[in-house]
Amino acid sequence: MAERGTSEAERRGREAEALVEAAKRGDKRAFEELYRLHQPRIYALALHLTGRPSDAEDITQDAFLKAYHHLPEFEGRSQFFTWLYRITLHRALNVQRDRGRRKLVGLDDPRVTAAVAVDAAGDPRRALELQESYAHLLAAFDALSPTLRTTVVLTTLQGLSYKEVAVVLDTTEGTVAWRVHEARRQLHAHMERLQREPTPVHIKARARRISQEHDVAGLEQAILAFLPEARLA
């Protein structure tokens, strides 16, 4: 199984390299195919970092436009998607900084809405429960520093290996591992804090249930519910 998975990854890598080379020679259809392949992940990355669909759409377009204009400068020292991720991260973090503090997470947050639409399976009662649970978890996620949040998005939602994330963020695999561990710790602490603070009883109960369902390591995986379209193979 592992060999087939590796072969498939290698095949996709060769296909991507061929598309990049064709695009560098001026083949617009090749770049359109690169856009089709990578746009969902780039949009998901931008949405998680900004929390605004309009910003995510602008960042996605800007990232691909910049990649297109600077394609002749791409020397292939890293994979194309790694290069594209770096462009997207830089743009998204700039947008975040310019906007300042993020708004509080509400039940109508687009990331919550997207997750509930998939996971509630049309059950109104289940949808209400998921809205509250996801809003609390997402608030904990948004409370992380940009560095920790970015690392969690890349490892958990984008499914990159620690080695790939280290390349994207220009750091070491050990640092990536520490950031994931620290993010888990802070997420767990946030949910425990909800149980202690003078909040409504139903919120305390919800926080307690979430903490019981998702242990310290599992909290990271729970973030997968925030944006179903980010769950790509």
Secondary structure, 3 states (H helix, E strand, C coil): CHHHHHHHHHHHHHHHHHHHHHHHCCCHHHHHHHHHHHHHHHHHHHHHHHCCHHHHHHHHHHHHHHHHHCHHHCCCCCCHHHHHHHHHHHHHHHHHHHHCCCCCCCCCCHHHHHHHHHHCCCCHHHHHHHHHHHHHHHHHHHCCCHHHHHHHHHHHHCCCCHHHHHHHCCCCHHHHHHHHHHHHHHHHHHHHHHHHCCCCHHHHHHHHHHHHHCCHHHHHHHHHHHCHHHCCC
